[in-house]
């Protein structure tokens, strides 16, 4: 009685989670094993038995087919190629169209700089009537700066009628007025270069600078498009592999159902396989989401004729191109192409030319200013004035003069010289570094591509081996020499190997894209 009470207390206290230990007793006579310490009906009962062939199967939810992305425009056509994507970027990518407006901006700045050579018209009129001296004066003048030698010309017409005080008799003209013309010729400062001509030269260089700047952006956009394209293919291939894994498990479920109904196989085997189907369905849903995301990313580069993004579905999914071995002997040719095609050195060389113009202008500003001015005037019509000669017939005038000017310290000009020289030295150092960076990028590109190829080779070997083992294990299951667990493990290993191999292909073509862009090519 004491033992029964102890057993009841233990069973109530731990409820199957901790076995009760009873005190050992002497075995019965005859060596028979001791019987249970309590009555059988007092022990906890098992929660269930293994399902049999007649047991109801759990509900297996099939995943929905991948829906089309809301608001998307489907991309139509056959298998999508990389050239299709890059051509779309060239024609319709908004950011590329935006950066190409730099040409128009630079062209507008050039037109503004050339405005310093516009023809200027000056006109004025003045009257002092009624007054002590009633007179009228009119003046129209033209002024034109020439793009050669810093020279400028001027001319005009003026007239003066009425009464003038003796100290302003020069304002009086003949009846037909006075024509005048002249020229200013720099002899020292501003002869070789001046601010207007320097501005035009620099604006022209800015127009040229826009081309490597646009080309750099074009390469970056096409590189991004190509990398997105390879990710899209890789995620599509991963989705295909996941679908194939589900298909294998579903086909095996039908086979197991027939075996369970026939009797030789336990129902637990089919349930285990259906658990594997549910797991693979989950992987397929994740693969569907990854492919949708890649399609959305690719739509930013893949546009229709009006520039709207389009969604490339599984129907446009191509296979990866052939992975080719890397020819390391092509390094020198690739480096030469990069030095010629890359926009960064071209941009720095043009900036160096622009800085050289600024240096020439700064040195010009340190020189002395000496200008020759030649001007002449001629009265026309009839009339006399006290300035027209004793007979009123000599109404011609010709003047020549020299104008000299020089700032004593010239610190502003000298400071500009120092700035320009430092800028030139800075650009020279940047140009050397840009060439070194290009060489390093080509070296790294060849190294990465060669290793990516070797990595792919190993991944491909692993796929072939894993698939061979999985096929063999499925055959063993068909012959009754294996079980679902081992088949599942083999197929999972083959699945992981295929995913690994797809990633290796993706990395190879991404690396190849980077190498082409490093050479200044557009990933074609």
VOGU-3710 file (C-alpha; in Angstrom, 3 decimals, decimal comma):
1> xxxxxxxxxx> 0,000/0,000/0,000  2,830/2,329/0,778  4,372/1,750/-2,693  1,073/2,441/-4,446  0,663/5,775/-2,653  4,254/6,728/-3,530  3,659/5,915/-7,209  0,451/7,954/-7,303  2,208/10,951/-5,812  5,040/10,724/-8,337
11> xxxxxxxxxx> 2,649/10,364/-11,267  0,557/13,315/-10,186  3,579/15,476/-9,534  5,611/15,002/-12,694  2,982/13,725/-15,193  5,369/11,785/-17,387  8,143/14,383/-17,458  10,280/12,730/-14,757  10,243/8,995/-14,031  9,637/7,975/-10,467
21> xxxxxxxxxx> 12,348/5,929/-8,783  11,131/3,324/-6,407  13,138/1,569/-3,780  14,705/-1,632/-5,003  13,431/-4,872/-3,517  14,808/-8,314/-3,531  13,979/-10,287/-6,651  11,434/-13,027/-6,248  12,438/-16,577/-5,850  13,334/-18,220/-9,086
31> xxxxxxxxxx> 15,160/-15,206/-10,556  12,107/-13,754/-12,336  12,167/-10,109/-13,141  10,402/-7,943/-10,612  6,909/-6,921/-11,657  5,679/-3,377/-11,975  5,566/-1,362/-8,830  2,039/-0,108/-9,550  -1,015/-1,293/-11,385  -0,832/-0,917/-15,189
41> xxxxxxxxxx> -3,851/1,399/-15,335  -2,050/3,912/-13,104  0,860/4,542/-15,576  0,574/7,478/-18,059  -0,707/6,394/-21,441  1,090/7,178/-24,700  -0,356/10,125/-26,629  -0,870/8,274/-29,881  0,344/5,605/-32,227  2,083/5,935/-35,602
51> xxxxxxxxxx> -0,471/6,568/-38,367  -1,384/3,648/-40,516  -2,278/3,393/-44,174  -5,911/4,182/-43,458  -5,207/7,304/-41,360  -6,285/10,694/-42,704  -3,470/12,710/-44,312  -2,732/16,269/-43,124  -3,916/19,045/-45,427  -1,095/20,112/-47,763
61> xxxxxxxxxx> -1,446/23,708/-48,969  -0,193/24,301/-52,481  1,435/27,732/-52,975  -0,265/30,193/-55,253  1,111/30,854/-58,678  3,277/33,954/-58,698  0,948/36,893/-59,443  1,842/39,666/-61,846  3,250/42,706/-60,096  0,496/45,301/-59,495
71> xxxxxxxxxx> 0,734/48,372/-61,689  3,431/46,854/-63,899  3,599/46,950/-67,670  4,574/43,527/-69,061  7,663/43,346/-71,232  6,902/41,490/-74,438  9,168/39,595/-76,790  11,384/36,566/-76,839  14,232/35,765/-74,461  15,597/39,020/-73,076
81> xxxxxxxxxx> 19,211/39,710/-74,024  21,711/42,029/-72,426  21,845/44,174/-75,576  18,109/44,805/-75,276  18,601/46,174/-71,775  21,614/48,310/-72,684  19,875/49,738/-75,747  16,920/50,663/-73,548  19,282/52,458/-71,166  20,834/54,352/-74,079
91> xxxxxxxxxx> 17,479/55,487/-75,444  15,166/55,887/-72,483  16,980/55,926/-69,114  15,953/59,224/-67,446  19,170/59,803/-65,496  21,237/59,391/-68,650  18,976/61,845/-70,431  19,403/64,219/-67,493  23,199/64,081/-67,530  23,236/64,582/-71,305
101> xxxxxxxxxx> 21,726/68,018/-70,696  25,193/69,020/-69,511  26,032/69,526/-73,183  23,324/72,172/-73,502  24,368/73,764/-70,207  27,998/74,007/-71,310  26,903/75,290/-74,718  24,872/78,000/-73,022  27,895/79,046/-70,973  29,952/79,266/-74,177
111> xxxxxxxxxx> 27,353/81,536/-75,754  27,435/83,702/-72,633  31,223/83,925/-72,760  31,082/84,994/-76,411  28,766/87,817/-75,374  31,854/89,859/-74,490  32,401/90,244/-78,241  28,907/91,496/-78,944  28,476/94,735/-80,851  27,492/97,514/-78,430
121> xxxxxxxxxx> 25,335/100,454/-79,450  25,347/103,691/-77,443  22,918/106,549/-78,095  22,153/109,793/-76,284  20,405/113,123/-76,870  20,503/116,413/-74,952  18,815/119,804/-75,280  19,186/123,029/-73,269  16,374/125,151/-74,739  15,093/127,631/-73,673
131> xxxxxxxxxx> 18,186/128,957/-71,914  21,031/131,374/-72,385  22,543/128,979/-74,893  19,868/127,165/-76,844  21,332/124,042/-78,423  20,731/120,367/-79,173  23,230/117,497/-79,110  22,762/113,932/-80,374  25,164/111,003/-80,333  25,078/107,401/-81,651
141> xxxxxxxxxx> 28,104/105,140/-81,178  29,174/101,560/-81,908  31,788/99,583/-79,997  33,112/96,178/-81,079  35,753/94,091/-79,312  37,789/91,915/-81,670  38,827/88,326/-80,829  42,315/88,979/-82,236  45,112/90,754/-80,426  42,841/92,244/-77,775
151> xxxxxxxxxx> 41,936/95,060/-80,178  38,643/96,891/-80,268  37,138/99,322/-82,742  34,616/102,064/-82,283  32,736/104,493/-84,458  29,721/106,728/-84,453  27,926/109,837/-85,440  27,145/113,017/-83,506  25,670/116,403/-84,167  25,442/119,680/-82,305
161> xxxxxxxxxx> 23,243/122,617/-83,304  22,566/125,983/-81,701  24,483/128,328/-79,478  27,349/126,975/-77,356  29,552/128,762/-74,862  33,116/129,305/-75,940  34,397/126,561/-73,639  32,080/124,009/-75,306  32,495/124,981/-78,949  33,866/121,477/-79,643
171> xxxxxxxxxx> 30,289/120,236/-79,334  29,247/122,266/-82,372  29,262/120,357/-85,662  28,593/121,162/-89,293  25,074/120,983/-90,635  25,401/117,273/-91,506  26,975/116,305/-88,178  30,263/114,498/-87,535  31,356/110,936/-88,300  34,054/109,368/-86,178
181> xxxxxxxxxx> 35,948/106,045/-85,969  38,907/104,642/-84,097  40,790/101,625/-82,780  42,407/100,619/-79,477  45,487/98,389/-79,826  47,093/96,729/-76,749  50,894/96,744/-76,998  51,776/94,811/-73,793  49,080/93,596/-71,402  46,002/91,967/-73,009
191> xxxxxxxxxx> 47,729/91,511/-76,348  48,101/87,703/-76,230  45,175/86,992/-73,908  42,603/88,863/-71,902  39,624/87,987/-69,754  37,028/87,803/-72,580  39,209/85,573/-74,759  40,204/83,422/-71,769  36,539/83,026/-70,884  35,711/81,807/-74,382
201> xxxxxxxxxx> 38,642/79,359/-74,392  37,654/77,950/-71,013  34,000/77,694/-72,020  35,006/75,732/-75,119  37,049/73,389/-72,939  34,046/73,008/-70,620  32,014/71,867/-73,623  34,634/69,184/-74,271  34,736/68,227/-70,576  31,064/67,356/-70,651
211> xxxxxxxxxx> 31,740/64,412/-72,958  33,954/62,360/-70,568  31,650/63,339/-67,716  28,610/62,034/-69,614  30,551/58,957/-70,705  31,481/58,171/-67,091  27,832/58,310/-66,076  26,815/56,236/-69,106  29,299/53,528/-68,135  28,034/53,527/-64,547
221> xxxxxxxxxx> 24,397/53,285/-65,617  25,072/50,468/-68,067  27,193/48,660/-65,516  24,316/48,840/-63,031  21,905/47,664/-65,721  24,129/44,707/-66,649  24,622/43,635/-63,034  20,866/43,872/-62,439  20,283/41,808/-65,589  22,578/39,022/-64,367
231> xxxxxxxxxx> 20,851/39,052/-60,968  17,499/38,757/-62,730  18,674/35,707/-64,706  20,205/34,137/-61,586  17,029/34,551/-59,545  14,999/33,158/-62,435  17,281/30,112/-62,580  16,972/29,675/-58,818  13,191/29,724/-59,190  13,389/27,020/-61,855
241> xxxxxxxxxx> 15,528/24,840/-59,592  13,098/25,313/-56,699  10,174/24,377/-58,938  12,017/21,267/-60,096  12,651/20,230/-56,490  8,943/20,587/-55,698  8,084/18,577/-58,801  10,361/15,720/-57,682  8,775/15,568/-54,230  5,239/15,746/-55,640
251> xxxxxxxxxx> 5,938/12,912/-58,089  7,368/10,840/-55,243  4,243/11,532/-53,193  2,152/9,816/-55,835  4,489/6,832/-55,821  4,423/6,619/-52,014  0,640/6,835/-51,986  0,443/3,764/-54,212  2,938/1,890/-52,021  1,123/2,797/-48,822
261> xxxxxxxxxx> -2,194/1,638/-50,239  -0,528/-1,567/-51,464  0,786/-2,251/-47,985  4,612/-2,486/-48,130  5,259/1,107/-47,024  4,271/2,857/-43,780  2,121/5,966/-43,931  4,757/7,901/-41,966  7,014/7,733/-45,016  4,480/9,611/-47,114
271> xxxxxxxxxx> 3,870/12,153/-44,354  7,612/12,750/-44,146  7,708/13,325/-47,903  4,773/15,725/-47,714  6,588/17,637/-44,987  9,434/17,932/-47,451  6,979/19,177/-50,105  5,797/21,908/-47,740  9,396/22,906/-47,051  10,226/23,074/-50,757
281> xxxxxxxxxx> 7,050/25,015/-51,456  8,284/27,591/-48,964  11,622/27,798/-50,745  9,786/28,221/-54,035  7,720/31,103/-52,614  10,914/32,811/-51,479  12,414/32,266/-54,927  9,313/33,768/-56,500  9,694/36,860/-54,340  13,393/37,195/-55,232
291> xxxxxxxxxx> 12,572/36,931/-58,927  9,809/39,524/-58,624  12,186/41,900/-56,877  14,799/41,397/-59,594  12,161/42,053/-62,258  11,190/45,302/-60,540  14,834/46,363/-60,284  15,398/45,517/-63,943  12,313/47,499/-65,001  14,137/50,718/-64,116
301> xxxxxxxxxx> 16,467/50,006/-67,022  14,105/48,076/-69,329  11,626/50,584/-70,767  9,163/50,714/-73,622  9,120/53,187/-76,507  7,601/55,955/-74,399  10,085/55,423/-71,580  7,801/53,603/-69,112  9,355/50,783/-67,014  8,338/47,266/-68,091
311> xxxxxxxxxx> 8,310/44,030/-66,096  10,131/41,054/-67,641  8,399/37,857/-66,560  9,563/34,236/-66,575  8,544/33,945/-70,238  11,458/36,213/-71,208  14,005/34,451/-69,034  17,048/33,196/-71,020  19,782/30,808/-69,964  23,170/32,050/-68,888
321> xxxxxxxxxx> 25,686/32,406/-71,731  28,598/30,023/-71,938  31,219/30,558/-69,255  34,557/30,884/-71,035  38,074/30,526/-69,758  39,985/33,752/-69,181  42,852/34,656/-71,505  45,392/36,327/-69,217  47,617/37,205/-72,189  45,034/39,846/-73,172
331> xxxxxxxxxx> 45,996/42,020/-70,212  48,256/44,427/-72,142  45,646/44,985/-74,848  42,959/45,572/-72,221  45,184/48,048/-70,385  45,866/49,954/-73,596  42,146/50,078/-74,344  41,432/51,370/-70,851  44,039/54,131/-71,095  42,525/55,238/-74,387
341> xxxxxxxxxx> 38,835/54,824/-73,626  38,425/55,637/-69,945  36,892/59,091/-69,490  38,687/60,022/-66,271  42,139/60,750/-67,807  40,512/62,664/-70,685  38,575/64,807/-68,242  41,693/65,560/-66,195  43,684/66,464/-69,307  40,984/68,904/-70,369
351> xxxxxxxxxx> 40,876/70,377/-66,896  44,641/70,793/-67,137  44,193/72,727/-70,381  41,615/74,935/-68,696  43,974/75,605/-65,772  46,760/76,468/-68,258  44,492/79,134/-69,798  43,899/80,561/-66,333  47,661/80,609/-65,686  48,322/82,468/-68,943
361> xxxxxxxxxx> 45,674/85,007/-68,023  47,135/85,480/-64,543  50,600/86,071/-65,996  49,089/88,519/-68,451  47,624/90,485/-65,551  51,114/91,047/-64,094  52,259/92,953/-67,201  52,197/96,689/-67,784  49,284/98,117/-69,679  50,243/100,141/-72,775
371> xxxxxxxxxx> 47,540/100,823/-75,329  47,707/102,732/-78,594  44,565/104,667/-79,486  44,006/105,910/-83,040  40,851/107,930/-83,789  39,600/110,239/-86,511  36,532/112,379/-87,158  35,033/114,194/-90,153  32,310/116,805/-90,271  29,850/116,471/-93,134
381> xxxxxxxxxx> 27,458/118,954/-94,737  27,714/122,767/-94,729  28,265/125,239/-91,994  31,196/126,772/-90,188  32,451/126,792/-86,665  35,330/128,418/-84,932  36,987/124,996/-84,798  36,698/124,374/-88,556  39,602/126,474/-89,730  39,802/130,091/-90,870
391> xxxxxxxxxx> 37,815/129,467/-94,059  35,307/127,050/-92,560  36,452/124,205/-94,844  38,929/122,180/-92,683  36,623/119,902/-90,747  38,858/116,756/-90,432  40,525/115,494/-87,251  43,009/112,628/-86,646  44,362/111,716/-83,204  46,918/109,153/-82,011
401> xxxxxxxxxx> 47,788/108,535/-78,356  49,458/106,126/-75,968  47,863/105,157/-72,639  50,068/103,606/-69,933  48,947/102,009/-66,669  50,586/99,660/-64,151  49,638/98,660/-60,593  52,744/98,948/-58,454  52,460/95,856/-56,228  50,394/93,686/-58,608
411> xxxxxxxxxx> 49,579/91,357/-55,691  46,239/90,272/-57,072  47,815/89,087/-60,326  50,722/87,401/-58,562  48,309/85,601/-56,237  46,371/84,312/-59,236  49,609/83,038/-60,763  50,375/81,085/-57,587  46,848/79,637/-57,498  46,983/78,578/-61,131
421> xxxxxxxxxx> 50,383/76,951/-60,782  49,202/74,997/-57,729  46,056/73,914/-59,585  48,156/72,640/-62,492  50,407/70,670/-60,148  47,332/69,256/-58,437  45,833/68,100/-61,734  49,114/66,517/-62,799  49,166/64,461/-59,593  45,506/63,485/-60,052
431> xxxxxxxxxx> 46,192/62,415/-63,628  49,064/60,168/-62,554  46,889/58,654/-59,857  44,003/58,101/-62,299  46,294/56,159/-64,622  47,562/54,088/-61,672  43,985/53,394/-60,556  43,051/52,246/-64,055  45,987/49,858/-64,155  45,022/48,493/-60,721
441> xxxxxxxxxx> 41,389/48,040/-61,776  42,414/46,111/-64,898  44,723/43,931/-62,819  41,999/43,313/-60,262  39,449/42,645/-62,999  41,586/39,943/-64,616  42,363/38,410/-61,246  38,710/38,389/-60,186  37,499/37,010/-63,525  40,099/34,240/-63,586
451> xxxxxxxxxx> 39,212/33,215/-60,018  35,490/33,450/-60,799  36,015/31,036/-63,673  37,860/28,582/-61,437  35,178/28,972/-58,774  32,519/28,156/-61,351  34,431/25,067/-62,470  34,444/23,733/-58,916  30,780/24,586/-58,425  29,891/22,804/-61,665
461> xxxxxxxxxx> 31,783/19,683/-60,584  29,934/19,715/-57,293  26,573/19,884/-59,109  27,395/16,900/-61,281  28,520/14,835/-58,286  25,563/15,824/-56,115  23,065/15,069/-58,875  24,665/11,666/-59,476  24,364/10,792/-55,790  20,754/12,037/-55,649
471> xxxxxxxxxx> 19,762/9,948/-58,690  21,409/6,914/-57,165  19,610/7,442/-53,859  16,255/7,761/-55,610  16,938/4,498/-57,408  17,772/2,877/-54,064  14,443/4,122/-52,717  12,635/2,655/-55,696  14,267/-0,699/-54,969  13,350/-0,464/-51,293
481> xxxxxxxxxx> 16,944/-0,082/-50,086  16,680/3,514/-48,891  14,221/5,789/-47,121  12,746/9,271/-47,511  15,197/10,844/-45,094  18,269/9,832/-47,067  16,681/10,757/-50,387  15,712/14,148/-48,987  19,218/14,804/-47,757  20,731/13,852/-51,122
491> xxxxxxxxxx> 18,285/16,027/-53,034  18,845/18,902/-50,636  22,581/18,626/-51,243  21,977/18,656/-55,005  19,680/21,674/-54,646  22,277/23,596/-52,652  24,932/22,675/-55,206  22,779/24,008/-58,060  22,094/27,240/-56,183  25,810/27,528/-55,525
501> xxxxxxxxxx> 26,565/26,976/-59,214  24,033/29,633/-60,260  25,674/32,103/-57,886  29,047/31,216/-59,397  27,726/31,933/-62,909  26,230/35,202/-61,729  29,500/36,249/-60,126  31,444/35,352/-63,271  29,315/37,555/-65,524  29,179/40,358/-62,986
511> xxxxxxxxxx> 32,970/40,298/-62,792  33,192/40,246/-66,576  30,928/43,302/-66,686  33,183/45,104/-64,215  36,257/44,298/-66,315  34,648/45,622/-69,485  33,584/48,839/-67,752  37,097/49,181/-66,316  38,307/49,259/-69,932  35,852/52,039/-70,766
521> xxxx> 33,543/49,683/-72,681  29,792/49,529/-72,142  29,471/45,898/-70,964  28,393/44,640/-74,382
//
